[in-house]
Amino acid sequence: MANPAIIISEQDLHRLETMLEHQPKLTPTMQLLEEELARADVVAPQDMPANVVTMNAKVLLTIAPSTEASEITLVYPHDFKGEKGQVNVVAPIGAAILGLAEGQEIEWPQPDGQMMKVKIEKVVYQPEREGDYL
């Protein structure tokens, strides 16, 4: 299964690249995230489609084989407090969903070597959609 097209805002791209540059050592997930950033369509934050997963977005997703949707918020490592529903962008699920649009699916390797299949059901909240570019 080829990876779906992804869209990332210039702001998220810049912040993520800066974060990755400052890591002493990249984990396999961080390396995959770098590859994803390299292949992404990059747009200005105000041009971000409203149905795309961005940083700090709140998203309903399903992870096969489960059909039950979970609500998560995608956060930067420095914002990750381990609160319920928070997902760090350098965690496999976080790196997998960044830039995906509603209805898109991706297969992503987990640390145990298994592949997980993630589907974006709904982007509940997206900062760019709300005009919040902080």
DSSP file (Angstrom, degrees, kcal/mol; ACC not computed):
  #  RESIDUE AA STRUCTURE BP1 BP2  ACC     N-H-->O    O-->H-N    N-H-->O    O-->H-N    TCO  KAPPA ALPHA  PHI   PSI    X-CA   Y-CA   Z-CA
    1    1 A M              0   0    0      0, 0.0   106,-0.2     0, 0.0     2,-0.1   0.000 360.0 360.0 360.0 118.4    0.0    0.0    0.0
    2    2 A A        -     0   0    0      1,-0.1   105,-0.0   104,-0.1     0, 0.0  -0.433 360.0-101.1 -71.3 147.4    1.6    3.3   -1.1
    3    3 A N        -     0   0    0     -2,-0.1   103,-0.1     1,-0.1    -1,-0.1  -0.468  40.3-114.1 -69.9 139.2    1.5    6.0    1.4
    4    4 A P        -     0   0    0      0, 0.0    -1,-0.1     0, 0.0     2,-0.1  -0.266  38.3 -88.3 -68.8 159.0   -1.2    8.6    0.8
    5    5 A A        -     0   0    0     35,-0.1     2,-0.3     1,-0.0    96,-0.3  -0.384  48.1-157.9 -62.9 144.3   -0.4   12.2   -0.1
    6    6 A I        -     0   0    0     33,-0.3    35,-2.8    30,-0.1     2,-0.4  -0.935   9.7-151.2-128.8 154.3    0.1   14.4    2.9
    7    7 A I  E     -a   41   0A   0     92,-1.8     2,-0.4    -2,-0.3    35,-0.2  -0.984  14.6-179.0-126.5 131.8   -0.1   18.2    3.5
    8    8 A I  E     -a   42   0A   0     33,-2.9    35,-2.2    -2,-0.4     2,-0.1  -0.980  27.0-118.1-132.1 142.5    1.9   20.1    6.1
    9    9 A S  E  >  -a   43   0A   0     -2,-0.4     4,-2.8    33,-0.2    35,-0.2  -0.474  25.3-119.7 -76.6 151.9    1.9   23.8    7.0
   10   10 A E  H  > S+     0   0    0     33,-2.2     4,-2.6     1,-0.2     5,-0.2   0.883 115.2  53.5 -54.8 -39.8    5.1   25.7    6.6
   11   11 A Q  H  > S+     0   0    0     32,-0.2     4,-2.4     2,-0.2    -1,-0.2   0.936 110.3  44.3 -64.1 -48.4    5.0   26.5   10.4
   12   12 A D  H  > S+     0   0    0      1,-0.2     4,-2.8     2,-0.2     5,-0.3   0.921 113.7  52.1 -62.4 -43.0    4.6   22.8   11.4
   13   13 A L  H  X S+     0   0    0     -4,-2.8     4,-2.8     1,-0.2     5,-0.2   0.938 110.8  46.7 -58.7 -48.3    7.4   21.8    9.0
   14   14 A H  H  X S+     0   0    0     -4,-2.6     4,-2.3    -5,-0.2    -1,-0.2   0.927 114.6  46.5 -60.8 -46.5    9.8   24.3   10.3
   15   15 A R  H  X S+     0   0    0     -4,-2.4     4,-2.4     1,-0.2    -1,-0.2   0.906 114.5  47.1 -64.1 -41.6    9.1   23.5   13.9
   16   16 A L  H  X S+     0   0    0     -4,-2.8     4,-2.7     2,-0.2    -2,-0.2   0.908 111.9  49.5 -69.3 -41.4    9.4   19.7   13.3
   17   17 A E  H  X S+     0   0    0     -4,-2.8     4,-2.3    -5,-0.3    -1,-0.2   0.920 112.1  49.1 -62.3 -42.0   12.6   20.0   11.3
   18   18 A T  H  X S+     0   0    0     -4,-2.3     4,-1.2    -5,-0.2    -2,-0.2   0.926 111.6  49.3 -61.6 -45.0   14.1   22.2   14.1
   19   19 A M  H  < S+     0   0    0     -4,-2.4     3,-0.5     1,-0.2    -2,-0.2   0.921 112.3  47.5 -60.6 -44.7   13.1   19.6   16.7
   20   20 A L  H >< S+     0   0    0     -4,-2.7     3,-1.4     1,-0.2    -1,-0.2   0.869 106.7  57.3 -66.9 -36.3   14.5   16.7   14.7
   21   21 A E  H 3< S+     0   0    0     -4,-2.3    -1,-0.2     1,-0.3    -2,-0.2   0.803 105.4  52.6 -62.7 -28.1   17.8   18.6   14.1
   22   22 A H  T 3< S+     0   0    0     -4,-1.2    -1,-0.3    -3,-0.5    -2,-0.2   0.364  82.8 108.2 -93.3   5.6   18.3   19.0   17.9
   23   23 A Q    <   -     0   0    0     -3,-1.4     3,-0.2    -4,-0.2    -3,-0.0  -0.682  64.6-144.9 -81.7 132.9   17.8   15.3   18.7
   24   24 A P  S    S+     0   0    0      0, 0.0     2,-0.3     0, 0.0    -1,-0.2   0.891  88.5   7.3 -62.4 -36.3   21.1   13.6   19.7
   25   25 A K  S    S-     0   0    0     -3,-0.1     2,-0.4     0, 0.0    -3,-0.0  -0.987  78.2-128.2-148.2 134.4   19.9   10.4   18.0
   26   26 A L        -     0   0    0     -2,-0.3    -6,-0.0    -3,-0.2    -5,-0.0  -0.683  20.2-139.0 -85.7 132.5   16.9    9.8   15.8
   27   27 A T     >  -     0   0    0     -2,-0.4     4,-2.3     1,-0.1     5,-0.2  -0.372  33.8-100.8 -74.7 165.2   14.6    6.9   16.6
   28   28 A P  H  > S+     0   0    0      0, 0.0     4,-2.1     0, 0.0     5,-0.1   0.889 127.0  51.9 -54.9 -38.5   13.3    4.8   13.7
   29   29 A T  H  > S+     0   0    0      2,-0.2     4,-2.5     1,-0.2     5,-0.1   0.903 107.5  51.2 -66.0 -40.3   10.0    6.7   14.1
   30   30 A M  H  > S+     0   0    0      2,-0.2     4,-2.3     1,-0.2    -1,-0.2   0.882 108.8  51.8 -63.2 -37.6   11.8   10.0   13.9
   31   31 A Q  H  X S+     0   0    0     -4,-2.3     4,-1.9     2,-0.2    -1,-0.2   0.910 110.7  47.7 -64.6 -41.4   13.6    8.9   10.7
   32   32 A L  H  X S+     0   0    0     -4,-2.1     4,-2.4     2,-0.2    -2,-0.2   0.890 109.4  53.8 -64.5 -39.2   10.2    7.9    9.2
   33   33 A L  H  X S+     0   0    0     -4,-2.5     4,-2.7     1,-0.2    -2,-0.2   0.914 106.6  52.3 -61.2 -42.5    8.8   11.3   10.3
   34   34 A E  H  X S+     0   0    0     -4,-2.3     4,-2.0     1,-0.2    -1,-0.2   0.910 109.5  49.1 -58.6 -43.3   11.7   13.0    8.4
   35   35 A E  H  X S+     0   0    0     -4,-1.9     4,-1.3     2,-0.2    -1,-0.2   0.893 110.5  50.9 -63.4 -40.0   10.9   11.0    5.3
   36   36 A E  H  X S+     0   0    0     -4,-2.4     4,-0.9     1,-0.2     3,-0.5   0.923 109.4  50.0 -63.7 -43.9    7.3   12.0    5.6
   37   37 A L  H >< S+     0   0    0     -4,-2.7     3,-0.5     1,-0.2    -1,-0.2   0.882 107.7  55.2 -61.3 -37.5    8.2   15.7    5.9
   38   38 A A  H 3< S+     0   0    0     -4,-2.0    -1,-0.2     1,-0.2    -2,-0.2   0.796 113.4  40.1 -67.1 -28.8   10.4   15.4    2.9
   39   39 A R  H 3< S+     0   0    0     -4,-1.3   -33,-0.3    -3,-0.5    -1,-0.2   0.502  93.3 111.4 -99.3  -3.4    7.5   14.1    0.7
   40   40 A A  S << S-     0   0    0     -4,-0.9     2,-0.5    -3,-0.5   -33,-0.2  -0.323  71.9-118.8 -72.9 150.0    4.8   16.3    2.1
   41   41 A D  E     -a    7   0A   0    -35,-2.8   -33,-2.9    58,-0.1     2,-0.5  -0.785  35.0-146.5 -79.1 128.2    3.0   19.1    0.1
   42   42 A V  E     +a    8   0A   0     -2,-0.5     2,-0.3   -35,-0.2   -33,-0.2  -0.874  23.3 172.5-106.8 129.3    3.9   22.2    2.1
   43   43 A V  E     -a    9   0A   0    -35,-2.2   -33,-2.2    -2,-0.5   -32,-0.2  -0.891  39.9 -92.6-129.8 159.5    1.3   25.1    2.3
   44   44 A A    >   -     0   0    0     -2,-0.3     3,-2.1   -35,-0.2     4,-0.4  -0.439  44.4-112.3 -65.2 146.5    1.0   28.3    4.2
   45   45 A P  G >  S+     0   0    0      0, 0.0     3,-1.4     0, 0.0    -1,-0.1   0.863 118.4  53.4 -51.7 -39.6   -1.0   27.8    7.5
   46   46 A Q  G 3  S+     0   0    0      1,-0.3    -2,-0.0    85,-0.1   -37,-0.0   0.661 106.6  54.0 -72.4 -13.0   -4.0   29.9    6.2
   47   47 A D  G <  S+     0   0    0     -3,-2.1    -1,-0.3     2,-0.1    -3,-0.1   0.347  78.8 124.9 -98.0   4.6   -4.1   27.7    3.0
   48   48 A M    <   -     0   0    0     -3,-1.4     6,-0.0    -4,-0.4    -6,-0.0  -0.476  69.2-115.4 -68.1 124.9   -4.3   24.4    5.0
   49   49 A P    >   -     0   0    0      0, 0.0     3,-1.3     0, 0.0    80,-0.1  -0.351  22.4-125.5 -58.1 143.0   -7.4   22.4    4.0
   50   50 A A  T 3  S+     0   0    0      1,-0.3    79,-0.1    78,-0.1    -2,-0.1   0.619 104.3  58.2 -69.5 -13.6   -9.8   22.2    7.0
   51   51 A N  T 3  S+     0   0    0      2,-0.1    51,-1.9    51,-0.1     2,-0.4   0.157  84.5 102.8-104.8  19.3   -9.9   18.3    6.9
   52   52 A V  B <  S-B  101   0B   0     -3,-1.3     2,-0.5    49,-0.2    49,-0.3  -0.821  74.8-115.8-108.0 142.4   -6.2   17.7    7.4
   53   53 A V        +     0   0    0     47,-3.1    46,-2.6    -2,-0.4     2,-0.2  -0.635  43.2 170.8 -76.1 118.2   -4.4   16.6   10.6
   54   54 A T    >   -     0   0    0     -2,-0.5     3,-1.8    44,-0.2    20,-0.3  -0.686  45.5 -67.4-116.9 174.6   -2.0   19.3   11.7
   55   55 A M  T 3  S+     0   0    0      1,-0.3    20,-0.2    -2,-0.2     3,-0.1  -0.412 123.5  16.5 -62.0 140.0    0.0   19.8   14.9
   56   56 A N  T 3  S+     0   0    0     18,-3.1    -1,-0.3     1,-0.3     2,-0.2   0.535  94.6 140.9  70.6  10.1   -2.3   20.4   17.9
   57   57 A A    <   -     0   0    0     -3,-1.8    17,-2.2    17,-0.2     2,-0.5  -0.507  51.2-133.0 -77.5 151.4   -5.3   19.1   16.0
   58   58 A K  E     -CD  73 125C   0     67,-2.3    67,-1.9    15,-0.2    66,-1.5  -0.935  33.9-175.8-105.1 128.0   -7.9   17.0   17.7
   59   59 A V  E     -CD  72 123C   0     13,-3.2    13,-2.8    -2,-0.5     2,-0.6  -0.951  29.3-142.8-134.0 140.4   -8.7   13.9   15.6
   60   60 A L  E     +CD  71 122C   0     62,-3.3    61,-2.5    -2,-0.4    62,-1.8  -0.912  39.2 163.9 -96.4 125.9  -11.1   10.9   15.6
   61   61 A L  E     -CD  70 120C   0      9,-2.7     9,-3.3    -2,-0.6     2,-0.4  -0.957  30.4-143.1-140.8 159.1   -9.3    7.9   14.3
   62   62 A T  E     - D   0 119C   0     57,-2.1    57,-2.7    -2,-0.3     2,-0.5  -0.960   7.3-155.2-121.2 144.3   -9.5    4.1   14.1
   63   63 A I  E >   - D   0 118C   0      5,-0.4     3,-1.6    -2,-0.4    55,-0.2  -0.966  41.4 -88.8-118.8 114.1   -6.7    1.7   14.3
   64   64 A A  T 3  S+     0   0    0     53,-2.6    53,-0.5    -2,-0.5     3,-0.1  -0.275 109.5  30.8 -59.3 145.1   -7.4   -1.7   12.7
   65   65 A P  T 3  S+     0   0    0      0, 0.0    -1,-0.3     0, 0.0     2,-0.0  -0.997 110.4  78.9 -84.6  -1.4   -8.7   -4.2   13.7
   66   66 A S    <   -     0   0    0     -3,-1.6     0, 0.0     1,-0.1     0, 0.0  -0.362  54.3-168.3 -66.3 145.2  -10.7   -2.0   16.0
   67   67 A T        +     0   0    0     -5,-0.1     2,-0.5    -3,-0.1    -1,-0.1   0.352  59.3 102.9-109.8   1.0  -13.7   -0.2   14.5
   68   68 A E  S    S-     0   0    0     -5,-0.2    -5,-0.4     1,-0.0     2,-0.2  -0.743  72.4-129.3 -89.2 126.0  -14.1    2.0   17.5
   69   69 A A        -     0   0    0     -2,-0.5     2,-0.4    -7,-0.1    -7,-0.2  -0.465  17.8-155.9 -75.8 143.4  -12.9    5.6   17.0
   70   70 A S  E     -C   61   0C   0     -9,-3.3    -9,-2.7    -2,-0.2     2,-0.6  -0.912  12.0-133.7-114.3 146.0  -10.5    7.2   19.5
   71   71 A E  E     +C   60   0C   0     -2,-0.4     2,-0.3   -11,-0.2   -11,-0.2  -0.888  33.4 169.6-100.7 125.8  -10.1   10.9   20.0
   72   72 A I  E     -C   59   0C   0    -13,-2.8   -13,-3.2    -2,-0.6     2,-0.5  -0.913  28.9-141.2-131.2 158.9   -6.5   12.1   20.2
   73   73 A T  E     -Ce  58  86C   0     12,-2.9    14,-2.9    -2,-0.3     2,-0.6  -0.991  21.1-136.5-119.6 125.9   -4.7   15.4   20.1
   74   74 A L  E     + e   0  87C   0    -17,-2.2   -18,-3.1    -2,-0.5     2,-0.3  -0.712  33.8 175.7 -85.9 120.0   -1.4   15.5   18.2
   75   75 A V  E     - e   0  88C   0     12,-2.9    14,-2.3    -2,-0.6     5,-0.1  -0.855  33.2-106.8-127.6 158.9    1.2   17.4   20.2
   76   76 A Y    >>  -     0   0    0     -2,-0.3     3,-1.5    12,-0.2     4,-0.8  -0.438  41.9-107.3 -72.9 154.4    4.9   18.4   20.0
   77   77 A P  G >4 S+     0   0    0      0, 0.0     3,-0.9     0, 0.0    -1,-0.1   0.874 120.3  54.5 -52.8 -39.9    7.3   16.5   22.4
   78   78 A H  G 34 S+     0   0    0      1,-0.2    10,-0.0     3,-0.0    -2,-0.0   0.698 110.7  46.6 -71.6 -15.8    7.7   19.6   24.6
   79   79 A D  G <4 S+     0   0    0     -3,-1.5     2,-0.6     2,-0.0    -1,-0.2   0.504  84.4 112.9 -97.1  -6.3    3.9   19.8   25.0
   80   80 A F    <<  +     0   0    0     -3,-0.9    -6,-0.0    -4,-0.8     8,-0.0  -0.549  29.7 163.0 -75.7 116.2    3.4   16.1   25.7
   81   81 A K        -     0   0    0     -2,-0.6    -1,-0.2     2,-0.1    -3,-0.0   0.353  57.3-110.3-112.4   2.3    2.2   15.8   29.3
   82   82 A G        +     0   0    0      1,-0.2     3,-0.1     2,-0.0    -2,-0.1   0.683  63.5 157.9  75.9  16.4    0.9   12.2   29.1
   83   83 A E    >   -     0   0    0      1,-0.1     3,-2.2     2,-0.1    -1,-0.2  -0.361  55.3 -79.1 -71.6 156.5   -2.7   13.4   29.4
   84   84 A K  T 3  S+     0   0    0      1,-0.3    -1,-0.1   -12,-0.1     3,-0.1  -0.300 117.9  13.5 -56.9 130.6   -5.4   11.2   28.2
   85   85 A G  T 3  S+     0   0    0      1,-0.3   -12,-2.9    -3,-0.1     2,-0.3   0.259  92.0 129.7  88.9 -13.8   -5.7   11.5   24.4
   86   86 A Q  E <   -e   73   0C   0     -3,-2.2     2,-0.4   -14,-0.2    -1,-0.3  -0.582  36.3-169.9 -75.8 135.7   -2.4   13.2   23.9
   87   87 A V  E     -e   74   0C   0    -14,-2.9   -12,-2.9    -2,-0.3     2,-0.2  -0.991  18.2-133.5-128.2 125.8   -0.2   11.7   21.2
   88   88 A N  E >   -e   75   0C   0     -2,-0.4     3,-2.0   -14,-0.2     6,-0.5  -0.548  15.4-131.8 -74.2 135.5    3.4   12.8   20.7
   89   89 A V  T 3  S+     0   0    0    -14,-2.3    -1,-0.1     1,-0.3     9,-0.1   0.724 107.9  56.9 -63.1 -20.6    4.3   13.4   17.1
   90   90 A V  T 3  S+     0   0    0      4,-0.1    -1,-0.3     5,-0.1   -60,-0.1   0.435  87.7  93.6 -92.3   2.2    7.4   11.3   17.5
   91   91 A A  S <> S-     0   0    0     -3,-2.0     4,-2.7     1,-0.1     5,-0.3  -0.642  94.1-109.0 -82.8 152.4    5.3    8.3   18.7
   92   92 A P  H  > S+     0   0    0      0, 0.0     4,-2.0     0, 0.0     5,-0.1   0.887 118.5  46.6 -51.6 -45.5    4.5    5.9   15.8
   93   93 A I  H  > S+     0   0    0      2,-0.2     4,-1.7     1,-0.2     5,-0.1   0.885 113.4  50.1 -66.5 -36.7    0.8    6.9   15.8
   94   94 A G  H  > S+     0   0    0     -6,-0.5     4,-1.3    -3,-0.3    -5,-0.2   0.941 112.6  44.6 -65.7 -48.7    1.6   10.6   15.9
   95   95 A A  H  < S+     0   0    0     -4,-2.7    -1,-0.2    -7,-0.3    -2,-0.2   0.854 111.7  56.4 -63.8 -34.2    4.1   10.5   13.0
   96   96 A A  H  < S+     0   0    0     -4,-2.0    -1,-0.2    -5,-0.3    -2,-0.2   0.890 110.5  40.4 -65.7 -40.4    1.7    8.3   11.0
   97   97 A I  H >< S+     0   0    0     -4,-1.7     3,-2.3    -5,-0.1   -44,-0.3   0.688  81.1 115.7 -90.1 -17.7   -1.3   10.7   11.0
   98   98 A L  T 3< S+     0   0    0     -4,-1.3   -44,-0.2     1,-0.3     3,-0.1  -0.283  88.3   9.4 -56.1 126.6    0.4   14.0   10.5
   99   99 A G  T 3  S+     0   0    0    -46,-2.6   -92,-1.8     1,-0.3    -1,-0.3   0.363  95.1 130.9  88.3  -6.5   -0.7   15.5    7.2
  100  100 A L    <   -     0   0    0     -3,-2.3   -47,-3.1   -94,-0.2    -1,-0.3  -0.497  48.4-137.0 -79.3 151.9   -3.5   13.0    6.5
  101  101 A A  B >   -B   52   0B   0    -96,-0.3     3,-2.2   -49,-0.3    19,-0.3  -0.640  38.2 -73.9-101.5 163.4   -7.0   14.1    5.5
  102  102 A E  T 3  S+     0   0    0    -51,-1.9    19,-0.2     1,-0.3    -1,-0.1  -0.284 121.1  23.0 -54.0 136.5  -10.3   12.8    6.7
  103  103 A G  T 3  S+     0   0    0     17,-3.5    -1,-0.3     1,-0.3     2,-0.2   0.210  94.9 122.9  90.2 -15.8  -11.0    9.4    5.1
  104  104 A Q    <   -     0   0    0     -3,-2.2    16,-2.6    16,-0.1    -1,-0.3  -0.494  43.6-159.6 -81.2 151.9   -7.3    8.6    4.4
  105  105 A E  E     -F  119   0C   0     14,-0.2     2,-0.3    -2,-0.2    14,-0.2  -0.909   7.0-172.8-124.8 154.5   -5.6    5.5    5.8
  106  106 A I  E     -F  118   0C   0     12,-2.2    12,-2.8    -2,-0.3     2,-0.5  -0.995  19.9-137.8-144.4 146.0   -1.9    4.7    6.3
  107  107 A E  E     -F  117   0C   0     -2,-0.3    10,-0.2    10,-0.2     8,-0.0  -0.902  30.8-178.7-100.7 133.5    0.0    1.6    7.3
  108  108 A W  E     -F  116   0C   0      8,-2.8     8,-3.0    -2,-0.5     2,-0.2  -0.994  27.6-113.7-139.0 136.5    2.7    2.4    9.7
  109  109 A P  E     -F  115   0C   0      0, 0.0     6,-0.2     0, 0.0     5,-0.1  -0.472  27.6-148.8 -72.3 137.7    5.4    0.2   11.4
  110  110 A Q    >   -     0   0    0      4,-3.2     3,-2.4    -2,-0.2     0, 0.0  -0.603  32.0-101.6 -96.3 163.7    5.1   -0.2   15.2
  111  111 A P  T 3  S+     0   0    0      0, 0.0    -1,-0.1     0, 0.0   -82,-0.0   0.799 122.2  59.0 -56.3 -28.4    8.2   -0.6   17.4
  112  112 A D  T 3  S-     0   0    0      2,-0.1     3,-0.1     1,-0.1     0, 0.0   0.432 120.5-107.8 -83.0   3.7    7.4   -4.4   17.6
  113  113 A G  S <  S+     0   0    0     -3,-2.4     2,-0.1     1,-0.3    -1,-0.1   0.258  81.1 124.7  92.8 -14.7    7.8   -4.6   13.8
  114  114 A Q        -     0   0    0     -5,-0.1    -4,-3.2     1,-0.1     2,-0.4  -0.409  61.2-121.5 -74.5 155.8    4.0   -5.1   13.2
  115  115 A M  E     - F   0 109C   0     -6,-0.2     2,-0.4    -3,-0.1    -1,-0.1  -0.831  21.7-157.3 -97.1 137.2    2.2   -2.8   10.9
  116  116 A M  E     - F   0 108C   0     -8,-3.0    -8,-2.8    -2,-0.4     2,-0.6  -0.890   7.7-143.7-109.8 148.2   -0.7   -0.8   12.2
  117  117 A K  E     - F   0 107C   0    -53,-0.5   -53,-2.6    -2,-0.4     2,-0.4  -0.947  19.9-171.5-113.4 118.2   -3.4    0.5    9.9
  118  118 A V  E     -DF  63 106C   0    -12,-2.8   -12,-2.2    -2,-0.6     2,-0.4  -0.898   5.7-167.3-114.5 136.2   -4.7    3.9   10.9
  119  119 A K  E     -DF  62 105C   0    -57,-2.7   -57,-2.1    -2,-0.4     2,-0.7  -0.984  19.4-134.5-124.5 134.0   -7.7    5.7    9.4
  120  120 A I  E     +D   61   0C   0    -16,-2.6   -17,-3.5    -2,-0.4   -59,-0.2  -0.769  25.7 175.0 -85.4 116.4   -8.6    9.4    9.9
  121  121 A E  E     -     0   0C   0    -61,-2.5     2,-0.3    -2,-0.7   -60,-0.2   0.894  63.3 -12.5 -87.0 -46.8  -12.4    9.5   10.6
  122  122 A K  E     -D   60   0C   0    -62,-1.8   -62,-3.3   -20,-0.1     2,-0.9  -0.976  49.3-133.7-158.6 139.7  -12.7   13.2   11.4
  123  123 A V  E     -D   59   0C   0     -2,-0.3   -64,-0.2   -64,-0.2     3,-0.1  -0.862  28.5-179.2 -93.1 102.9  -10.7   16.3   12.2
  124  124 A V  E     +     0   0C   0    -66,-1.5     2,-0.4    -2,-0.9   -65,-0.2   0.899  68.2   9.4 -72.9 -43.0  -12.6   17.6   15.2
  125  125 A Y  E     +D   58   0C   0    -67,-1.9   -67,-2.3    -3,-0.1    -1,-0.3  -0.999  61.5 179.4-140.8 135.7  -10.4   20.6   15.8
  126  126 A Q     >  -     0   0    0     -2,-0.4     4,-1.5   -69,-0.2     3,-0.4  -0.972  23.4-145.4-137.2 122.2   -7.7   22.1   13.7
  127  127 A P  T  4>S+     0   0    0      0, 0.0     5,-3.0     0, 0.0     4,-0.3   0.891 101.0  52.4 -54.4 -42.8   -5.9   25.3   14.8
  128  128 A E  T >45S+     0   0    0      1,-0.2     3,-1.3     3,-0.2   -78,-0.1   0.890 105.8  54.0 -62.0 -39.1   -5.4   26.6   11.3
  129  129 A R  T 345S+     0   0    0     -3,-0.4    -1,-0.2     1,-0.3   -79,-0.1   0.843 110.0  48.4 -62.5 -33.3   -9.1   26.2   10.6
  130  130 A E  T 3<5S-     0   0    0     -4,-1.5    -1,-0.3    -3,-0.3    -2,-0.2   0.425 119.6-110.5 -87.6   0.8   -9.9   28.3   13.6
  131  131 A G  T < 5S+     0   0    0     -3,-1.3     2,-0.9    -4,-0.3    -3,-0.2   0.709  74.0 139.0  77.5  19.6   -7.4   31.0   12.6
  132  132 A D      < +     0   0    0     -5,-3.0    -1,-0.2    -6,-0.2    -2,-0.2  -0.838  17.9 165.2-101.9 101.2   -5.0   30.0   15.4
  133  133 A Y              0   0    0     -2,-0.9    -1,-0.1     1,-0.2    -5,-0.1   0.085 360.0 360.0-104.8  23.5   -1.5   30.1   14.0
  134  134 A L              0   0    0     -7,-0.1    -1,-0.2     0, 0.0    -2,-0.0   0.500 360.0 360.0 -70.9 360.0    0.4   30.1   17.3
